[in-house]
Amino acid sequence: MQTLTRPNVLRFDWQPAIRTIPEGHFVAAIGDVHGHAHLLDTMHDAIKRELDEIGPDEATVIHLGDLIDRGPRNREALLLARQGVAGTTTITLRGNHEDRFLAYLGGSEEALEPWLDGGGMGMFTQMGLDPGQITPAEFRAKFGEDLAQWLEDTPVIHRIGQLVFVHAGIDPSLPLDRQDPHTLMWVRREWLDTPGPYPEGVAVLHGHIPRRTIDFRNRHRIDLDSGVVNWGILSGLVISGNRMRLLQVS
C-alpha cells in the first residue's frame, strides 16, 4: 500500500471578494477532487481553520463536483464530502463524472463503458472488483445503498446571494431558473466563449476546466479546477464578507 505524506497547505492573501456576502456569513467552495481523498481531507481541515479564526454566524461549504474518477480513493472522497466540514452546511454538487457514474448505479449496463472511459476503473480497483464480473445492481449493493441514494440526491446548482455554484458553467442566454442540468454539469466551449456578465449580475464559481493557475481577473466567474490529476493541486476559495482567500493543498 502506498504511504501518503501529509499534504502542504498554501493560504494566499485576502483580496476583494468577487461578490460580497453579508457580514457574519462564510462560504467556501472546493474544486474538482477526482478521487484524491487525502487532499480533500486536508482541505476540509484548512477550511475549518479559517472558520475557527473568523467565527461566522453562518457557514456553507460547497463541493463543486467531480469528486470521483482518475484518482486512487474515489469512494472515500464521496464519504468525506457527505461527512462535510463540522460547523457548516455542506453541499455537494453533481459533476459530469458523477453523472456518468449515476447512470451505471441506476442499473444501466450501457453506462459502464462511458464511465470507464472517463476514469471509472479506479472505483473498481479500490473496491477490489472486476467490472466485467459484476452487474450494476451487485456493484450498488457493495458500494452501499445509503451512499448511492445520497449521491442521487445531489443538486446541480446552488445559489447564495449573488454567487452561483455549478460544476461546469451556465448558459448565459437563459434565466438562472431555466438552466438545463446537462449544461450545468457538462458545458465547456460555449462557456469559455462567454466571459460575462451573467444573468442577474451573478458571479459563477465552478470547476470542470483544469487550469494550473487560478485566474481572478474575470470579475464574473472563477474556475477552481486546478488540475489535481495533472498537477496534484486541489483548490478552495473562502469568502467572508467583502473579502476572499484562495487555499491550495498539494
N, C-alpha and C positions, 0 to 999 in steps of 0.2 A: 504494500500500500504506500502511495506517495505521501510523504510528510510535507505539509504546507506551513511555511513560516507565517508569522503574524503580518498581515499587510500593513503598508505605510499609509498614513492619512495626511493629506495636504488640506489646510484651511486657508483659503485665499482671503484677501482683504474685503471688507464690506464695500459695496458700491451702491449707487441709487437703484432701487428696485424697478423692474420693468413695468410693474403696476403696483401701486400702493394698496396694502390691505389694512384693515382697521387696527389701531393700536390694541395691543393685548392679544392679537392673533398671530399664529405661527404656521407657516406652510412649508413643507419640504417635498420635493419631487426627486425621484430616483430614476435614472436612465436604464437602458437595456442591460440585463444581468446575464442572460444566456448560460445558466447553469453554474455560474461562479458564486456558489453559496457562501464560500468563505469571505469573499469580498462584500457580499450583501450583509453578512453578519457584522462585519466591521463598519460598514456604512450606517447600519442601524445604531451601533454604539456611538458613532461620531455625531449623528443627528440627536441622539439622546443627550450627549454632552452639550450641544448647542441649546437644546430645550431646557436643560437644567440651569445653564448660565442666564438665559433670557427670562425664564419663568413666566410664560404667557398664560392668559386665562383660557385660551382655546388653541389646540394644535391639531393639524392634519398632516399625515404623511401619505404620499401617493406614489405607488409604483407604476411606471408608465408602460408596462407590458414587456413582452418577450423575456419573461423570467427563465424560459426553458430553451433547450436545443443548443448544440455546438459546444457545450461545456460538460464538465465532469459530474456535477452534483445537481441535477435538474429537479428531481422530486424534493430534495432538501431545500432548494431555493423557493419552491412553492410553499413548503411548510413554514419557512421563515417569513414569507410575505403574509401568509394567513395569520401567523402569530402577531405580526406587526411590531410597532415600537410602543413600549409601555408609556402610558400617559397621553396617548394620541388616539385620534380616529384614523385608522389606517385603511386605505383603499387601494385595491389592485385593479388596474385596468387591463383589458384584454388586448394583446398584440397579435400580429399576424401568425406568429408561431403557436400561440395558444389556440388561435382559430383553427389551424390545421390539426392540432392535437385533439381538440374537442370533437372534430368530425370523426376521428378514429374512436375516441372514447364513447361517442354516441352510437357506435355499432357498425360503422361503415368500413368494410374490408377495402373498398376502393381508395379510402383516405390514407391507407398505410404508406403507399409508395411516395405520394407527395410529402408526407410528413418526414419520412426517412430522407428524402432528397433535401429537405430543409434542415437536417441536422438532428433528427429524432432518434437516431441509433443510440445516442448517449443515454437516453432514458432506459432503454432495454438493457444496455450494458450495466448500468448502475444497479438495476433490479435483478440482474442475473438471468435475463430472459432472452429467448431467441424469437425474433419477430415472425419467423416462418413456422414456428411451432406453437403458436398461441392465437386464439381468437380475440377480437376486441372485447367481448364480454369477459373472457378469462383474464385478460390484461386488466380490465377495470376492477375486477374483484381483488387482484393483487395490488393494484395501485391504491385502492381504498375508496369506498363509496362516498364517505364523508368529504374527502378531499376532492373527488370528482364533482360532487354537487356544488361545493364551494366555488370551484373553477367555472362551472357552468353558470353561476350567478354573477360572475364578474361583469361590470359595466364596460362600455367602450368610450365613455366621455364623462368628465366631471368638471363642474364649474364652481369657482369661488370668486365672487365679485367679478372683477374684470380679468380674471385669469381662467383660461380654459385648458384642461389637461386631456390629451389624447395620446395614442401610441404613435401614429404616423403623421397626421395632419388633418386639415379640414378642406371642404370645398368652399372657397371664399364667395362663390356665386350664390350660395344658398344661406338662408337664415340658420342660426345655430340650432333651432329646434326642428330643422328638417334635414339634418345631415344623414347621409347613408352610412350605416355601420361599417360596411366594407371599405368605404373611403377612409374612415377614421382609423382603421387597422392597417390598410394596405397602400394608400396613396403614396406616390413618390415623385415622379417627374412633374406632374401638374402642380404639386405643392411647391416644389423647388422654384418653379417659374412664377410664383405669385408671392412676392415678399411682403405684401400688406399695403395699407391697413386692412383689417378684417371686420366682419360684421359686428356692430355694436361697439366697435373700438376695443375689442378684447385683445389680450396678448395670449399666444398659444405656446404652451410648454409641451414638448413632445420628444420622442426618440426616433428609432427606426432607421435613420440615415447616419451611419457611423462617420464621425469626424474626429481627427486626432486632437484638435483644439476646440474648446467650447467658444463659440463666437457670440459676443454680446453686442455687436454693432447694430443689428436689426432690433429696433425697439418694439417690434410686433410679435416676435417669436424667438424661442431659444430651443435649440436641438441639444438634448442631454445624452445622446448616444455617443460615448467617447470610445467606441470600438473595443469593448472588453475582450472580444475574441481575438482581434488582431494585435492590440497593443496592451492588453492587460490592465486597463484603467476603467473603473466604474465611477461615474459622476453623479452628484446630487446637488440640488440647489435649495438653499434655505432662504425664505423670505419672511421678514419680520418688520411690520410697519412700512416704512418707506425705504428700506434697505434690503439688499440680498447678498448672499455669500455662496461661492462655489466650494464644494467639498469634493475631493477626489481620493479614491482608495486604489492602491496599486500593489 
